């Protein structure tokens, strides 16, 4: 099923902010902190957010993370 260009234009319009992946000092992923940050962003008026390495932390992420 082919989508109309206006459908995609609407879905991708607005501000999408990059977010960091929170780690502790030992390099452990902080899932609770990530969930907290996403909940705050969901209430911020942003259209969406970009995750998993958009700020360069992809070098620190394992496949599991």
C-alpha positions in Angstrom: 0.0 0.0 0.0 1.6 3.3 -1.1 1.3 6.2 1.3 0.6 9.8 0.2 3.6 12.1 0.6 1.5 14.4 2.8 1.1 11.5 5.3 4.9 11.3 5.7 5.3 15.0 5.7 2.9 15.3 8.6 4.5 12.5 10.6 8.0 14.0 10.2 7.1 17.6 10.7 8.1 19.4 13.9 11.0 19.2 16.3 12.7 15.8 16.9 15.4 16.1 19.6 18.4 13.8 19.9 18.6 12.3 23.4 21.6 10.7 25.1 21.8 7.2 26.5 22.4 7.4 30.2 25.2 5.3 31.8 26.6 5.2 35.2 30.3 5.6 36.0 31.0 1.9 35.4 29.4 2.0 31.9 26.1 0.3 32.9 23.0 1.4 31.1 20.6 3.3 33.3 17.2 2.1 32.1 15.3 3.8 34.9 16.9 7.2 34.0 16.3 6.6 30.3 12.6 5.9 31.0 12.4 9.1 33.2 14.0 11.2 30.4 11.6 9.8 27.8 8.6 10.4 30.0 9.7 14.1 30.5 10.2 14.5 26.7 6.8 12.9 26.0 5.3 15.8 27.9 7.4 18.5 26.4 5.7 19.3 23.2 8.4 17.8 21.0 7.1 15.9 18.0 9.6 13.1 18.7 13.1 12.2 19.6 16.1 10.4 18.1 17.8 7.6 20.1 20.6 5.1 20.0 23.7 7.0 19.0 22.5 10.2 17.5 24.9 12.0 20.0 27.8 9.7 19.3 27.5 7.3 22.2 26.9 4.4 19.7 30.6 3.6 20.2 29.8 2.7 23.9 26.8 0.6 23.2 26.9 -3.2 23.0 24.5 -5.2 20.7 22.4 -6.1 23.8 22.1 -2.5 24.9 
